[in-house]
Structure formats: C-alpha cells, structure tokens
Amino acid sequence: MSSDLIREVDDTTFDSVVISSGVPVLVDFWAPWCGPCRALAPTVDRIAEERQGQILFCKVNVDESPETAARFGIKGIPTLLYFKGGQVVNQVTGNVPKGQLDAMLV
C-alpha cells in the first residue's frame, strides 16, 4: 500500500476524514485475509498515484472498524465507495479492472 497516498481510517476517524473532506474520497473497505482485496490493492495504488491531489484515497479494515462497515451496508469485500460532499455517489464490489474503477470516479 502506498501509505503516503492512501490513508487508513477507522470508526473514530471516518467522519472527520471522509465525510468532512473538501475533495472527493474513494474508500476501499477491505481485510488483510481477503485475497481479492490484496489483488485489487495495486490497482487502487496506481489510481491513487494518477489522481494524486484530485481525490483522497482511504482504506477501512472491516475487521477493525465494524461500525463503519455496517453503517454503509458492506456485505462483501473489497467494496469501494466513492464520496462527494459526504455522500456516496458510486460504488463497486469485487476485484474489478482498472477501467471500471476509473469510470466510477466521475
């Protein structure tokens, strides 16, 4: 994970980082034991590098932040939610191709 480009958030920091953000935020709900999550990580890293300064990239470990995962109805991981103005405007679940992730970030 590109720790300088992707910020780890949890139940206590989610609102202050994601909901209050002045820029769009892509949140990756994941877990360390999840194979598809690990497979998707390099794609998310690549997009974070390409869109640095335009979009804030965050990760939420669903095992460590069950309240946030439940709040947004996360049933499967990886699930990526795209926020604008504190609201979810797009989402995708699964290890999807980069083009599909790029397309949701509009």
Secondary structure in CASP SS format (residue, H / E / C, confidence):
PFRMAT SS
TARGET T0000
AUTHOR 0000-0000-0000
METHOD secondary structure of the structure
MODEL  1
M C 1.00
S C 1.00
S C 1.00
D C 1.00
L C 1.00
I E 1.00
R E 1.00
E E 1.00
V E 1.00
D C 1.00
D C 1.00
T C 1.00
T C 1.00
F H 1.00
D H 1.00
S H 1.00
V H 1.00
V H 1.00
I H 1.00
S C 1.00
S C 1.00
G C 1.00
V C 1.00
P C 1.00
V E 1.00
L E 1.00
V E 1.00
D E 1.00
F E 1.00
W E 1.00
A C 1.00
P C 1.00
W C 1.00
C C 1.00
G H 1.00
P H 1.00
C H 1.00
R H 1.00
A H 1.00
L H 1.00
A H 1.00
P H 1.00
T H 1.00
V H 1.00
D H 1.00
R H 1.00
I H 1.00
A H 1.00
E H 1.00
E H 1.00
R C 1.00
Q C 1.00
G C 1.00
Q C 1.00
I C 1.00
L E 1.00
F E 1.00
C E 1.00
K E 1.00
V E 1.00
N E 1.00
V C 1.00
D C 1.00
E C 1.00
S C 1.00
P H 1.00
E H 1.00
T H 1.00
A H 1.00
A H 1.00
R H 1.00
F C 1.00
G C 1.00
I C 1.00
K C 1.00
G C 1.00
I C 1.00
P C 1.00
T E 1.00
L E 1.00
L E 1.00
Y E 1.00
F E 1.00
K E 1.00
G C 1.00
G C 1.00
Q E 1.00
V E 1.00
V E 1.00
N E 1.00
Q E 1.00
V E 1.00
T E 1.00
G C 1.00
N C 1.00
V C 1.00
P C 1.00
K H 1.00
G H 1.00
Q H 1.00
L H 1.00
D H 1.00
A H 1.00
M H 1.00
L C 1.00
V C 1.00
END
